[in-house]
């Protein structure tokens, strides 16, 4: 599966933007849309892209009004987007850094006084 297709799947195949705009979001997060998606290497960047897309949707009133047709009002649509943004941020925070050495003592010696 290509990275662009995986981005669309993560966004529940909602066509918030054009493919060209999605490609721009991907390249801003150092992902190439035509590359095969490899979860171990690309998950964090893809989720950062999802976060960028959702924040752009939340900041675009015209786009929010078109989304609000799926909900009873724009307030519910905004709450849904904000809830989804929080979920994506939590998911990003739970992804371990590949080069980070975890130890129960690591924070004790890195904390500034």
Helices and strands as residue ranges (DSSP letters): H 3-10, H 19-28, H 39-59, H 61-67, G 68-70, H 74-93, H 106-110
